[in-house]
Amino acid sequence: MTRVLFISDKTKELSWLLEAPSLQNCEIERVGEDADVLQLLRRRDFDIVVTCLTTPRKSDFAHLSEMLRIRPGLRLILLAPETTPNDLIAALRAHVFACFSAPYNTSEVIAMIGRALEERDWKDGIEVLSASDDWIAFRITPRRLSAERLVRFMTELRSDCPIPEREALITAFREILLNAMEHGGHFNPSQYVEISYVRARHAVACRVKDPGAGFALEELRHAAINSPVHDLLRHVEVREAQSLRPGGFGLLLAKNLVDELIYNEQGNDVLLIKYLHRANSQVA
């Protein structure tokens, strides 16, 4: 049976989590925030730890890293009243599985815990290469779970951006990232996708570079981005003829969600740019 350790002094406020259907077949142990969790982990094996930090501090992330040293396969889910970009980078470097700040989207928290429950041989696939206030670089293994986790961190990381721009950029970023993982990295965990995220005064940009040989955009007849305006489903026939799975809308969706989508000559490096409204960007 899967064992879950729940660390919080606010059990009543998080009853929605304890009552989640995905946790009903798990063995759950609850302790307060002042408990000796490290000693508990030395005595008992847990698969998942859900911890609620009142105010994340540098020492807290060192504590999380120590948990993983004791139990290397542990999946850590962090819930916090609020987080700063430095907190989120520290969480990534501490190999936290996922991080959520209040107010929690309960369905997203429960879904991510469900993904953690599915992972029986989990290894972190996200590496922070460098991080400053406005420029962060990652290296990530081409796995769907790694993409889901990074998108979650990116959503939290840029919570200071105006909501419409943030949601559009994150959705476009997810599509391009999965495209890079599938077609460039072939979901091969021995490969890497490189990512940079830059926040300027009036714009936000994401760069995604995959390890593949690249492509010529105009040759992607199986993608909706090359279907004529009067026949946007023409690519479906091409995909069926090539025995490809249904889809092909990712690039078109991404292009329509950002202000600029720019590929390099080789076709394995793409830049997404979303301009911020000047009124919003001056206060963001």
CORTA-V347666 format. One record per residue. RES is the residue in three letters. D_FIRST is the distance of its C-alpha to the first C-alpha in whole Angstrom. Layout:
BEGIN
res->(RES,RES)
d_first->(D_FIRST,D_FIRST)
END
This chain:
BEGIN
res->(MET,THR,ARG,VAL,LEU,PHE,ILE,SER,ASP,LYS,THR,LYS,GLU,LEU,SER,TRP,LEU,LEU,GLU,ALA,PRO,SER,LEU,GLN,ASN,CYS,GLU,ILE,GLU,ARG,VAL,GLY,GLU,ASP,ALA,ASP,VAL,LEU,GLN,LEU,LEU,ARG,ARG,ARG,ASP,PHE,ASP,ILE,VAL,VAL,THR,CYS,LEU,THR,THR,PRO,ARG,LYS,SER,ASP,PHE,ALA,HIS,LEU,SER,GLU,MET,LEU,ARG,ILE,ARG,PRO,GLY,LEU,ARG,LEU,ILE,LEU,LEU,ALA,PRO,GLU,THR,THR,PRO,ASN,ASP,LEU,ILE,ALA,ALA,LEU,ARG,ALA,HIS,VAL,PHE,ALA,CYS,PHE,SER,ALA,PRO,TYR,ASN,THR,SER,GLU,VAL,ILE,ALA,MET,ILE,GLY,ARG,ALA,LEU,GLU,GLU,ARG,ASP,TRP,LYS,ASP,GLY,ILE,GLU,VAL,LEU,SER,ALA,SER,ASP,ASP,TRP,ILE,ALA,PHE,ARG,ILE,THR,PRO,ARG,ARG,LEU,SER,ALA,GLU,ARG,LEU,VAL,ARG,PHE,MET,THR,GLU,LEU,ARG,SER,ASP,CYS,PRO,ILE,PRO,GLU,ARG,GLU,ALA,LEU,ILE,THR,ALA,PHE,ARG,GLU,ILE,LEU,LEU,ASN,ALA,MET,GLU,HIS,GLY,GLY,HIS,PHE,ASN,PRO,SER,GLN,TYR,VAL,GLU,ILE,SER,TYR,VAL,ARG,ALA,ARG,HIS,ALA,VAL,ALA,CYS,ARG,VAL,LYS,ASP,PRO,GLY,ALA,GLY,PHE,ALA,LEU,GLU,GLU,LEU,ARG,HIS,ALA,ALA,ILE,ASN,SER,PRO,VAL,HIS,ASP,LEU,LEU,ARG,HIS,VAL,GLU,VAL,ARG,GLU,ALA,GLN,SER,LEU,ARG,PRO,GLY,GLY,PHE,GLY,LEU,LEU,LEU,ALA,LYS,ASN,LEU,VAL,ASP,GLU,LEU,ILE,TYR,ASN,GLU,GLN,GLY,ASN,ASP,VAL,LEU,LEU,ILE,LYS,TYR,LEU,HIS,ARG,ALA,ASN,SER,GLN,VAL,ALA)
d_first->(0,4,6,10,13,16,19,22,25,25,22,25,26,23,21,21,18,16,17,16,15,13,11,11,8,6,7,10,13,16,19,23,24,26,23,23,20,21,21,18,16,18,17,13,11,10,10,12,15,17,20,23,26,30,32,31,33,33,31,28,28,29,26,23,25,24,20,20,22,20,17,18,15,15,15,18,19,22,24,27,31,32,32,35,36,36,32,31,32,31,27,28,29,26,24,22,20,22,24,26,29,30,31,27,27,24,23,23,21,18,19,19,15,14,16,14,11,13,14,12,15,17,20,23,26,28,31,33,37,39,39,42,42,43,42,39,38,35,33,30,29,29,26,25,22,25,27,25,24,28,29,27,29,32,32,31,34,37,36,40,41,43,40,42,43,39,37,40,39,36,35,38,36,33,35,37,34,32,36,36,33,33,37,38,34,33,30,30,28,31,33,33,35,37,37,40,40,43,44,48,50,50,48,44,44,41,41,39,40,38,39,40,44,45,46,49,48,51,50,47,48,44,44,45,46,49,50,53,53,55,52,48,47,49,46,44,46,46,42,43,45,43,40,38,35,37,37,40,40,38,42,44,41,41,45,45,43,45,48,49,47,48,47,49,51,49,46,43,44,44,45,44,46,46,49,48,50,53,53,49,49,52,49,46)
END
